[in-house]
């Protein structure tokens, strides 16, 4: 069974990391994995296993025939059986399916605004494309329920995201701050990640805990959202205690230097950042969106309102070291037991076999 993971880019996003994780997992499991970025590469290229063949199609527009021919050549040469398309790469995969109808088409839905899935764009197009899909994979239960109700594909599953621990990763990023007093927010600089909410909380507690620092790791798109975050930091005199790192290749090593992980998102699927916090043994505070509460359960702190609960919760985590340590240990154990590569990939392989019959 030869499976191509298809993704638009190899930037450091959740869908992109899952595409790489699933391609890499093939090295240890019963399928042959490949990966292709339809548009461009990115920081995650270095994370692709050396045994996994990869391709960058370089698509510049919807009608880029050169990129399409490159992708088709890669599929034909490697005798691909299943195209596992992540997020919006489904549109390219659909064209491929029309040209090579014997291919099995799987769509992996990572839609980050799952709380508002009924208002998502391009629903009519997705309904048409879904008739050509052999299976749909959703990163949380809400998206799976939406697909069963709205799309024309019988085989729909919820597949939990998973992360892979890299204990030997070298720390190449220079980390500021004091050991034992660092908070991290691992999230690309997008509006739904609510970095301003995190900054407001941090600002409120800096007078009581002046030695603590906040570290924001995530892609900077240099847009209005990015500008508002940077303006807030300067306007509130946080430049000496808040650090922006952009995308990094040594995320696992960075998290080993942190003590508390926060996510204040207004909407989520099942964020890989949360699982990465768990593998790093961090105590976490997270908003009750997507699958976050189900992931954390009682091994972290789930809040419903950032403004009303955030400061109090973070103060508790910062001031109570035994409490913080216990949460970190409990959450790490939970992630290892429930969100491992083995459990998710075993379910995926069964799904591949089912749709291939």
C-alpha positions as CSV (number, residue, x, y, z in Angstrom):
1,X,0.0,0.0,0.0
2,X,1.6,3.2,-1.2
3,X,0.2,6.4,0.3
4,X,1.0,10.0,-0.6
5,X,0.5,12.7,2.0
6,X,-0.5,15.8,0.1
7,X,-0.2,19.2,1.7
8,X,-0.1,22.8,0.3
9,X,3.2,23.8,2.1
10,X,5.7,22.6,4.6
11,X,5.4,25.6,6.8
12,X,5.1,24.9,10.6
13,X,1.4,24.5,11.0
14,X,-0.7,21.8,12.6
15,X,-1.9,20.2,9.4
16,X,1.6,20.4,7.9
17,X,3.1,18.6,11.0
18,X,0.5,15.9,10.8
19,X,1.2,15.3,7.1
20,X,4.9,14.9,7.9
21,X,4.2,12.7,11.0
22,X,2.0,10.4,8.9
23,X,4.6,10.2,6.1
24,X,7.4,9.5,8.6
25,X,5.2,6.9,10.5
26,X,5.3,4.7,7.4
27,X,8.9,3.8,8.1
28,X,7.8,1.8,11.1
29,X,4.3,0.7,10.0
30,X,2.7,-1.4,7.2
31,X,2.5,1.1,4.4
32,X,4.9,3.0,2.2
33,X,4.7,6.7,2.7
34,X,5.5,9.7,0.5
35,X,4.8,13.4,0.9
36,X,4.3,16.2,-1.6
37,X,3.8,19.9,-1.0
38,X,1.7,21.3,-3.8
39,X,2.9,24.9,-3.5
40,X,6.2,25.2,-1.7
41,X,8.4,23.7,0.9
42,X,9.2,25.2,4.3
43,X,10.7,24.8,7.6
44,X,9.3,21.2,8.0
45,X,11.3,19.9,5.1
46,X,14.1,19.1,7.5
47,X,11.7,17.0,9.6
48,X,11.0,14.5,6.8
49,X,12.5,11.1,7.4
50,X,15.4,10.3,5.0
51,X,13.6,7.1,3.9
52,X,10.5,9.0,2.8
53,X,10.5,10.3,-0.8
54,X,9.3,13.9,-1.1
55,X,8.3,16.3,-3.8
56,X,7.7,20.0,-4.1
57,X,5.3,20.6,-7.0
58,X,5.7,24.4,-6.9
59,X,2.1,25.3,-7.9
60,X,1.7,29.1,-8.4
61,X,-1.9,29.2,-9.4
62,X,-5.0,26.9,-9.8
63,X,-4.2,26.5,-13.5
64,X,-0.5,25.7,-13.1
65,X,-0.2,22.8,-15.5
66,X,3.6,22.5,-15.0
67,X,3.1,21.8,-11.3
68,X,0.3,19.4,-12.0
69,X,2.4,17.4,-14.4
70,X,5.2,17.2,-11.9
71,X,2.8,15.8,-9.3
72,X,1.3,13.3,-11.7
73,X,4.7,12.2,-12.7
74,X,5.6,11.6,-9.0
75,X,2.4,9.6,-8.5
76,X,2.9,7.5,-11.5
77,X,6.6,6.8,-10.9
78,X,6.0,5.7,-7.3
79,X,2.8,3.8,-8.1
80,X,0.7,5.6,-5.5
81,X,-2.5,3.9,-4.4
82,X,-3.9,6.4,-2.0
83,X,-3.7,10.2,-2.0
84,X,-4.2,11.4,1.5
85,X,-4.9,15.2,1.0
86,X,-4.7,17.5,4.0
87,X,-6.8,20.6,4.3
88,X,-7.1,22.7,1.1
89,X,-4.8,20.5,-0.9
90,X,-8.0,18.5,-1.5
91,X,-8.7,20.8,-4.5
92,X,-5.5,19.7,-6.2
93,X,-6.1,16.1,-5.2
94,X,-9.6,16.3,-6.8
95,X,-8.0,17.2,-10.2
96,X,-5.6,14.4,-9.8
97,X,-8.5,12.0,-9.1
98,X,-10.3,13.1,-12.3
99,X,-7.1,12.4,-14.3
100,X,-6.3,9.1,-12.5
101,X,-9.7,7.8,-11.4
102,X,-8.3,4.5,-9.9
103,X,-6.6,6.4,-7.2
104,X,-8.3,6.3,-3.8
105,X,-8.8,9.8,-2.5
106,X,-8.8,10.6,1.3
107,X,-9.5,14.0,2.7
108,X,-8.0,15.0,6.1
109,X,-10.0,17.9,7.5
110,X,-8.0,20.1,9.9
111,X,-10.4,23.1,9.8
112,X,-9.2,25.3,12.7
113,X,-12.6,27.1,13.2
114,X,-14.5,23.9,14.1
115,X,-16.9,25.8,16.4
116,X,-18.0,27.7,13.3
117,X,-17.9,24.8,10.8
118,X,-21.4,25.5,9.5
119,X,-20.2,28.8,8.2
120,X,-17.1,27.5,6.6
121,X,-16.5,28.7,3.0
122,X,-16.6,26.6,-0.2
123,X,-19.1,24.1,1.2
124,X,-20.8,23.6,-2.2
125,X,-17.5,22.8,-3.8
126,X,-16.6,20.4,-0.9
127,X,-20.0,18.6,-1.4
128,X,-19.3,18.0,-5.0
129,X,-15.7,16.8,-4.4
130,X,-16.9,14.5,-1.6
131,X,-18.6,12.3,-4.1
132,X,-15.2,11.4,-5.4
133,X,-13.7,10.7,-1.9
134,X,-13.1,7.2,-0.7
135,X,-12.8,8.4,2.9
136,X,-12.8,11.5,5.2
137,X,-10.6,11.9,8.3
138,X,-11.5,14.6,10.8
139,X,-9.1,16.0,13.5
140,X,-12.0,16.4,16.0
141,X,-15.5,15.0,16.6
142,X,-17.3,18.2,15.5
143,X,-15.7,18.1,12.1
144,X,-16.5,14.3,11.8
145,X,-20.1,15.0,12.6
146,X,-20.3,17.8,10.1
147,X,-18.8,15.6,7.3
148,X,-21.3,12.8,8.0
149,X,-24.2,15.2,7.9
150,X,-23.1,17.5,5.0
151,X,-20.8,15.6,2.7
152,X,-21.4,12.6,0.3
153,X,-18.9,10.1,1.6
154,X,-19.9,7.1,3.7
155,X,-16.5,6.4,5.3
156,X,-15.8,9.1,7.9
157,X,-13.6,8.8,11.0
158,X,-12.2,10.9,13.8
159,X,-8.4,10.4,13.9
160,X,-6.7,11.9,17.0
161,X,-3.6,13.9,16.1
162,X,-0.4,12.6,17.6
163,X,3.1,13.9,18.2
164,X,6.5,12.2,18.2
165,X,9.0,12.9,20.9
166,X,12.5,13.9,19.9
167,X,14.7,13.7,23.0
168,X,17.9,14.2,21.1
169,X,16.9,17.4,19.3
170,X,19.6,20.0,19.6
171,X,18.6,23.5,21.0
172,X,19.7,26.0,18.3
173,X,17.4,28.9,19.5
174,X,18.8,31.3,22.0
175,X,16.3,31.3,24.9
176,X,16.0,34.3,27.2
177,X,14.7,34.4,30.7
178,X,15.2,32.6,34.0
179,X,15.1,28.8,34.3
180,X,11.9,27.7,36.0
181,X,10.1,30.9,35.2
182,X,9.1,30.7,31.5
183,X,5.7,30.5,29.9
184,X,5.3,29.5,26.3
185,X,2.6,30.0,23.7
186,X,3.2,27.7,20.7
187,X,0.9,29.0,18.0
188,X,1.2,30.7,14.6
189,X,0.3,34.4,14.7
190,X,-3.3,34.0,13.5
191,X,-6.4,35.9,14.9
192,X,-8.1,32.7,16.3
193,X,-5.0,32.0,18.4
194,X,-5.8,35.1,20.5
195,X,-2.2,36.1,21.3
196,X,-3.5,39.5,22.5
197,X,-5.5,37.7,25.2
198,X,-2.4,35.9,26.4
199,X,-0.5,39.2,26.4
200,X,-3.2,40.9,28.5
201,X,-3.0,38.1,31.1
202,X,0.7,38.3,31.2
203,X,0.7,42.0,31.6
204,X,-1.6,41.8,34.5
205,X,0.7,39.5,36.5
206,X,4.1,41.0,35.6
207,X,4.2,43.3,38.7
208,X,3.8,40.3,41.0
209,X,6.2,38.0,39.1
210,X,8.7,40.3,37.4
211,X,11.2,37.5,36.8
212,X,8.8,35.5,34.6
213,X,9.0,35.7,30.8
214,X,6.6,34.8,27.9
215,X,7.9,33.1,24.8
216,X,5.8,33.1,21.6
217,X,6.8,30.4,19.1
218,X,4.9,30.4,15.8
219,X,5.0,31.6,12.2
220,X,4.9,35.4,11.8
221,X,2.9,36.2,8.6
222,X,3.9,39.9,8.9
223,X,0.3,40.9,8.5
224,X,-2.2,43.0,10.6
225,X,-2.4,40.4,13.3
226,X,1.3,40.3,13.7
227,X,1.5,44.1,13.7
228,X,-1.2,44.3,16.5
229,X,0.7,41.8,18.6
230,X,4.0,43.7,18.3
231,X,2.3,47.1,18.9
232,X,0.7,45.8,22.1
233,X,4.1,44.5,23.3
234,X,5.7,47.9,22.8
235,X,2.8,50.0,24.0
236,X,2.7,48.0,27.3
237,X,6.4,48.0,27.9
238,X,6.7,44.2,27.6
239,X,9.7,44.1,25.2
240,X,12.0,42.9,28.0
241,X,9.8,40.1,29.1
242,X,7.9,38.9,25.9
243,X,9.9,37.2,23.1
244,X,8.7,36.4,19.6
245,X,10.6,33.6,17.9
246,X,8.8,33.0,14.6
247,X,8.8,29.4,13.2
248,X,11.6,27.2,14.7
249,X,13.0,23.8,13.8
250,X,13.9,23.0,17.4
251,X,10.5,23.2,19.0
252,X,10.9,20.1,21.1
253,X,14.1,21.4,22.5
254,X,12.6,24.8,23.2
255,X,9.7,23.3,25.1
256,X,12.2,21.5,27.4
257,X,13.2,25.0,28.6
258,X,9.7,26.0,29.4
259,X,7.5,25.5,32.5
260,X,4.0,26.5,31.6
261,X,2.2,26.1,28.2
262,X,-0.8,28.3,27.3
263,X,-3.3,28.3,24.5
264,X,-6.0,31.0,24.5
265,X,-7.5,30.1,21.2
266,X,-11.1,31.2,20.3
267,X,-11.4,28.1,18.1
268,X,-9.4,24.9,17.6
269,X,-9.5,21.4,16.1
270,X,-7.1,19.2,18.1
271,X,-4.0,21.4,18.4
272,X,-0.7,19.6,18.1
273,X,0.8,22.3,20.3
274,X,-1.2,21.0,23.2
275,X,0.1,17.5,22.7
276,X,3.7,18.9,22.4
277,X,3.2,20.6,25.7
278,X,2.3,17.3,27.2
279,X,5.3,15.5,25.8
280,X,7.5,18.2,27.3
281,X,5.9,17.7,30.7
282,X,4.5,21.2,30.9
283,X,1.6,22.3,33.1
284,X,-1.0,23.7,30.7
285,X,-3.8,26.3,30.7
286,X,-6.0,26.0,27.6
287,X,-9.4,27.4,26.5
288,X,-12.4,25.1,26.2
289,X,-12.5,24.9,22.4
290,X,-12.3,22.0,19.9
291,X,-11.0,18.8,21.5
292,X,-8.8,20.6,24.1
293,X,-10.9,19.7,27.1
294,X,-11.1,16.1,26.1
295,X,-7.3,16.0,25.6
296,X,-6.5,17.6,28.9
297,X,-9.3,16.3,31.1
298,X,-8.1,16.7,34.8
299,X,-4.4,16.8,33.9
300,X,-4.4,20.5,33.1
301,X,-6.5,23.6,33.5
302,X,-9.3,24.3,31.1
303,X,-10.9,27.8,31.1
304,X,-14.0,29.1,29.4
305,X,-13.2,32.9,29.5
306,X,-9.7,34.2,29.1
307,X,-10.4,37.6,30.5
308,X,-12.2,36.4,33.6
309,X,-10.2,33.2,34.4
310,X,-6.8,33.6,32.8
311,X,-4.9,35.7,35.3
312,X,-6.1,33.8,38.3
313,X,-5.3,30.5,36.7
314,X,-1.9,31.5,35.5
315,X,-1.0,33.0,38.9
316,X,-1.8,29.6,40.5
317,X,0.4,27.7,38.1
318,X,3.2,30.2,38.6
319,X,3.1,30.3,42.4
320,X,2.4,26.7,43.2
321,X,5.4,24.6,42.1
322,X,4.2,21.2,43.4
323,X,0.8,21.7,41.7
324,X,2.5,22.8,38.5
325,X,4.8,19.8,38.6
326,X,2.0,17.3,39.2
327,X,0.0,18.6,36.3
328,X,3.0,18.4,34.0
329,X,3.7,14.8,35.0
330,X,0.0,13.8,34.7
331,X,-0.4,15.4,31.3
332,X,2.7,13.9,29.9
333,X,1.5,10.4,31.0
334,X,-1.9,11.1,29.4
335,X,-0.4,12.2,26.1
336,X,1.9,9.2,25.9
337,X,-0.9,6.8,26.7
338,X,-3.7,8.3,24.6
339,X,-2.1,10.3,21.8
340,X,0.8,8.0,20.6
341,X,1.8,7.3,17.1
342,X,1.0,3.6,17.5
343,X,-2.7,4.0,18.4
344,X,-3.4,6.6,15.7
345,X,-1.5,5.0,12.9
346,X,-3.0,1.6,13.7
347,X,-6.5,3.1,13.3
348,X,-5.4,4.8,10.1
349,X,-4.1,1.7,8.5
350,X,-7.4,-0.1,9.2
351,X,-9.1,2.8,7.5
352,X,-6.8,2.6,4.5
353,X,-7.5,-1.1,4.1
354,X,-11.3,-0.5,4.5
355,X,-11.5,2.1,1.7
356,X,-9.2,0.0,-0.6
357,X,-11.5,-3.0,-0.7
